[in-house]
Amino acid sequence: MNRNHVFDSSGPDMRLRGTAQQLFEKYLQLGRDATGAGDRVMAESYFQHAEHYFRILNAMNQAAAAAQAQRQPRQSMDHQSEQDGPSTEGEAEMIVNGHVNGESDEPEGEQRETIN
């Protein structure tokens, strides 16, 4: 579920539709309005609905933070391995054989002799 997920809410006296953030704010405002009008029971009902969407927002934030935490170490490991050394076996072999960037210490045309 992402932050843009739309909910259909059947509130105490009406249906509302919106994201968790929008519904949270709407129920808070309705609760404040009911408190101002002196209807404590309806205000409490609106505040309970607001709390429900507040908990949903917290759950989404925690899930997003956990996903970010999982991506973070993986990205830093990828970055670290790039700095540590060659990224392919071919590059490693070229470095071991004395070839760096396609260059060799030996003059062109000459080959190393291998003794068996």
Secondary structure in CASP SS format (residue, H / E / C, confidence):
PFRMAT SS
TARGET T0000
AUTHOR 0000-0000-0000
METHOD secondary structure of the structure
MODEL  1
M C 1.00
N C 1.00
R C 1.00
N C 1.00
H C 1.00
V C 1.00
F E 1.00
D E 1.00
S E 1.00
S E 1.00
G C 1.00
P C 1.00
D C 1.00
M C 1.00
R E 1.00
L E 1.00
R E 1.00
G E 1.00
T C 1.00
A H 1.00
Q H 1.00
Q H 1.00
L H 1.00
F H 1.00
E H 1.00
K H 1.00
Y H 1.00
L H 1.00
Q H 1.00
L H 1.00
G H 1.00
R H 1.00
D H 1.00
A H 1.00
T H 1.00
G H 1.00
A C 1.00
G C 1.00
D C 1.00
R H 1.00
V H 1.00
M H 1.00
A H 1.00
E H 1.00
S H 1.00
Y H 1.00
F H 1.00
Q H 1.00
H H 1.00
A H 1.00
E H 1.00
H H 1.00
Y H 1.00
F H 1.00
R H 1.00
I H 1.00
L H 1.00
N H 1.00
A H 1.00
M H 1.00
N H 1.00
Q H 1.00
A H 1.00
A H 1.00
A H 1.00
A H 1.00
A H 1.00
Q H 1.00
A H 1.00
Q H 1.00
R H 1.00
Q H 1.00
P H 1.00
R H 1.00
Q H 1.00
S H 1.00
M H 1.00
D H 1.00
H H 1.00
Q H 1.00
S H 1.00
E H 1.00
Q H 1.00
D H 1.00
G C 1.00
P C 1.00
S C 1.00
T C 1.00
E H 1.00
G H 1.00
E H 1.00
A H 1.00
E H 1.00
M H 1.00
I H 1.00
V H 1.00
N C 1.00
G C 1.00
H C 1.00
V E 1.00
N C 1.00
G C 1.00
E E 1.00
S C 1.00
D C 1.00
E C 1.00
P C 1.00
E C 1.00
G C 1.00
E C 1.00
Q C 1.00
R C 1.00
E C 1.00
T C 1.00
I C 1.00
N C 1.00
END
